[in-house]
Amino acid sequence: MKRQQIKYTQNFITAKEDIEGILSLTNISQNDLLYEIGSGKGHFTKELCKICKEVTAIEIDTKMCEATRKRVGNQNNLNIINENVLSYNFPHDKDYKIFGNIPYNISTDLVKKIAYETSASDSFLIVEEGFAKRLLDMNRALALILRKDLEISIVKNIPRTIFHPRPSVDSSLIRMKRLNNYMTSRDRQIYEDFVYSWVNKDYRKLFTKNQIRRVKQNVKINDFSQVTLEQFDSIFESYQLFN
């Protein structure tokens, strides 16, 4: 990811009242160790340092790192790391939370990284509104896959009018709460393969004709295209039993 690409896709929230209002909707508190994804010019960073025990801001743009340090001042609870967050190695030996007003064009990669390469107990991200809705759409592979690790919810929709420069779409504050579901790498791969085939409606790749009939009888459905999450889980359990 080139630095210019991230820089040009960042949209900042600068008004203190807007920042305080957004942070008040999170559970970020004084005992928290927090990683901020993309400090930008330090507007959120400054307020986060007032709330948290320690803030580590990860920012790819050197000039933005300098702007953050200048805005925040001599806070002894702030660490600034000049690095691409997608290549950053998050710790797995301590408790922490994540916050970020993230670039729209790397949203999927960042959400996957948080899910699989961090141990954050809670994450709050400002993302494009349409992306937030897609994370909750159980007809999409990403939503079905992430639900094994994260409980995702939309906390608040954020109008485009409070961003600078103003984007062409509205945003949402989402919460991603980590679930204590352990899956081996093998089980995860089996589940993901199942999900991709399911979303593509390639049912005959998953089941024989006779198995499809039995699954529908067991789950009490007539059509695979209209199932609840509970029924989907039951269908996956049947798939595991057949294999």
C-alpha positions, 0 to 999 in steps of 0.5 A: 500500500503506497503512502499516497494512497492512504493519505489521499483517502483519509477524511478527518473529524476535527471538531472537539465536540464531534470527537468527544461525542463519538468516543462517549459511545465507546467503552474506552476507559482510563485503565485501557491500553489502546492502539489507534489505527491512523492518528492522522493529525492527532485530533482523536489521539489528543482526546484518547490520551486524556481517557486511556492509560496508554495510547499507541498510535500507528500512522504510516505518514511521517508528516502526520506523525509529526502533526500528531506529536505537535498537537498532543504535546508532551503526553507521557502516555503516547507512543507513535509508531511510523509504520503501515498498520497492515504490516504491524505486529500487534502483541498477543500477551496483553489486553488492549483495545483498538480505535481508528478512523480508517481509510475506506480503501483498506477497510476489509484488510484491516478488519481481517487483520484485527480479527486474525492478527490481534488479541484486541478484546474490543475494537471501535472503527469509523468505516464507510456506512455501506461497508458497515452494513455489509459486515452484518449481511449474512448473505456475504462471505466476509460477514459469515466468516467474521461472526465466528470471531467477532460480534459486530454491531453498528453503534452510530451512523456518522454524517459526511458533513463532519469530515474534512475533506467531506467524503461522498458517503456517510460513515458508521462507528462499528464495534467489534467485540471478540468472542471466545471461540477457539478454532484450529487452523484446519477447522477454520479452513473447513468453515471458510471453504464451506462459507464460500461454496454456500454464498456462491450457492454451490450446494452440490459441491457441499452435499450429495443429492441424498444429503441435501434431502436429509439436511432439509428434513433435519433443519425443516426447510424447503429452500437453502436460499432462505435460512436463519443463522441458527439453521445455517449453523445446523446445516454446517454441523450436518456438513461436518458429520457427512465429512 
